[in-house]
Amino acid sequence: DYKLDQFERNETRTMPIATYGFLAIVAVNFGVQAWLGLDSVPATIRLGVLDQSLVLQGEWWRVMAAATLHGGVQHVLFNSFVLFVLGSALERLIGSQRLLVLLFASIIGGAMLSLVTLNYNMSLGASGGLWGVLAAHAILAFHPGGLIPKSMVRGARVAALINLGLNVAVSFMPNVDWAAHLGGFIV
């Protein structure tokens, strides 16, 4: 069908430069973290972890910086994989500019809800932004608006439900900032 042909052309023709760009920033920052010591709390604070007291003192730049930092190899690999898969696909559907707006707005929304809801001393990771991407996938799956060919809608819905279920479960694990997840999802 024509929509499927057009969809496949967009999937192969368009390079997801925004997704790759954000992943590059995450990789560079994780390299700096590793070089300074992944367990070094002072270094992580200097690099921009989301610290409620420092943000309230005016260091608002931490809202975005914290999204490029991660708590270990497993954390950065999981978040990077999710962004690579879901971000690349979504960027090809909605474009680079819209993906960046969604990603940054979701990061900010996740950080804001985390700051006002939780009493964590520190939080880091791209999960708020990833939850925004995950929510956008779910919305497109259930209200495709012509962006997804009809023949692919059922599979997209199943994938969205599985992704949402798995990520809700992860949100309640120890040391996971569920408020950042929820804030990114709401945005």
Secondary structure, DSSP 8 states (H G I E B T S, - for coil): -HHHHHHHHHHHH---HHHHHHHHHHHHHHHHHHHH-TT-HHHHHHHT-EEHHHHHTT-TTHHHHGGG--SSHHHHHHHHHHIIIIIHHHHHHH-HHHHHHHHHHHHHHHHHHHHHH---SEE-SSHHHHHHHHHHHHHHHHS-TTSS-HHHHHHHHHHHHHHHHHHHHHHTSTT--HHHHHHHHH-
